[in-house]
Amino acid sequence: MRLKRIYELVAATGHLKRFIVLGSFVTAKPEPNDVDVFLVMQDTFDLAQVTGEARLVFDHSAAQAHFGASVFWLRRMAAFPDEGEAVFGWQLKRNGTRRGIVEVTEA
């Protein structure tokens, strides 16, 4: 439910470009502990316009306390060198191996 709620709040901003899930949620763990999310937001996203519970998603410490989730985000223009490479970067572990990631999209 935590992951679904985070997705709903972010999607409701109208500025979500990519919603990437990583960590134990994309492993074979029967009961994943933590939620790890990487968001790519449209360049037009204005955090100052986000209020209420949705605002907590975009504050790493608040998201951890409220949702039990590590949420990292950026605007498309900040993705270096581009959003595809930024997403790929989150797939790399410190030891150079790749972790599983899943991109959530609306059907």
C-alpha positions as CSV (number, residue, x, y, z in Angstrom):
1,M,0.0,0.0,0.0
2,R,2.9,2.4,0.7
3,L,4.2,2.1,-2.8
4,K,0.7,2.6,-4.3
5,R,0.1,5.7,-2.2
6,I,3.4,7.3,-3.2
7,Y,2.6,6.6,-6.9
8,E,-0.9,8.1,-6.5
9,L,0.4,11.3,-4.9
10,V,3.2,11.8,-7.4
11,A,1.0,11.1,-10.4
12,A,-1.6,13.5,-9.1
13,T,0.9,16.4,-9.5
14,G,0.5,16.0,-13.3
15,H,4.2,16.2,-13.7
16,L,5.5,12.7,-13.4
17,K,7.7,11.5,-16.2
18,R,9.2,8.2,-14.8
19,F,8.5,6.2,-11.6
20,I,11.3,3.7,-10.9
21,V,11.2,1.2,-8.1
22,L,14.3,-0.5,-6.8
23,G,15.5,-2.3,-3.7
24,S,13.8,-5.2,-2.1
25,F,10.5,-4.6,-3.8
26,V,12.0,-5.9,-7.0
27,T,13.6,-9.0,-5.5
28,A,12.2,-12.4,-4.5
29,K,11.8,-11.3,-0.9
30,P,8.4,-12.5,0.3
31,E,8.0,-9.4,2.5
32,P,10.0,-6.5,1.4
33,N,11.0,-4.1,4.1
34,D,11.7,-0.8,2.4
35,V,10.5,1.1,-0.5
36,D,13.1,2.7,-2.7
37,V,11.9,5.0,-5.5
38,F,13.6,7.2,-8.1
39,L,11.4,9.8,-9.8
40,V,12.0,11.8,-12.9
41,M,9.6,14.8,-13.0
42,Q,8.8,17.0,-15.9
43,D,10.8,20.2,-16.2
44,T,7.6,22.2,-15.4
45,F,7.3,20.6,-12.0
46,D,7.2,23.3,-9.3
47,L,7.7,21.9,-5.8
48,A,6.3,25.2,-4.4
49,Q,2.9,24.2,-5.8
50,V,2.8,20.8,-4.0
51,T,1.0,20.7,-0.7
52,G,-0.3,18.3,1.9
53,E,0.7,14.7,2.0
54,A,2.2,14.9,-1.5
55,R,4.7,17.4,-0.3
56,L,6.2,14.8,2.0
57,V,7.1,12.6,-0.9
58,F,9.6,15.2,-2.2
59,D,11.4,15.6,1.1
60,H,13.7,12.6,1.6
61,S,13.6,12.6,5.4
62,A,9.8,13.3,5.6
63,A,9.1,10.5,3.0
64,Q,11.2,8.1,5.1
65,A,9.4,9.0,8.3
66,H,5.8,9.2,6.9
67,F,5.9,6.5,4.2
68,G,8.8,4.3,5.2
69,A,10.3,5.1,1.8
70,S,13.5,6.4,0.4
71,V,12.5,8.7,-2.4
72,F,15.0,10.4,-4.7
73,W,13.8,12.7,-7.5
74,L,15.0,15.2,-10.1
75,R,13.6,17.2,-13.0
76,R,14.3,15.9,-16.5
77,M,16.6,18.8,-17.3
78,A,18.8,17.8,-14.3
79,A,19.3,14.3,-15.5
80,F,22.9,13.9,-16.7
81,P,23.6,13.3,-19.5
82,D,20.0,12.4,-20.1
83,E,17.1,10.7,-18.2
84,G,17.9,7.2,-19.6
85,E,21.5,7.4,-18.2
86,A,20.2,8.8,-14.9
87,V,17.9,5.8,-14.5
88,F,20.7,3.4,-15.5
89,G,22.9,5.0,-12.9
90,W,20.4,4.0,-10.2
91,Q,20.6,0.5,-11.4
92,L,24.3,0.3,-10.6
93,K,25.5,-0.9,-7.2
94,R,28.6,0.5,-5.6
95,N,30.5,-2.7,-6.6
96,G,29.6,-2.1,-10.3
97,T,27.0,-4.9,-10.5
98,R,23.4,-4.1,-11.5
99,R,20.4,-4.3,-9.3
100,G,16.9,-5.0,-10.5
101,I,14.7,-2.0,-11.2
102,V,11.1,-1.7,-12.3
103,E,9.4,1.2,-14.0
104,V,5.8,1.8,-13.1
105,T,3.6,3.1,-15.9
106,E,-0.1,3.6,-16.2
107,A,-1.9,1.1,-18.5
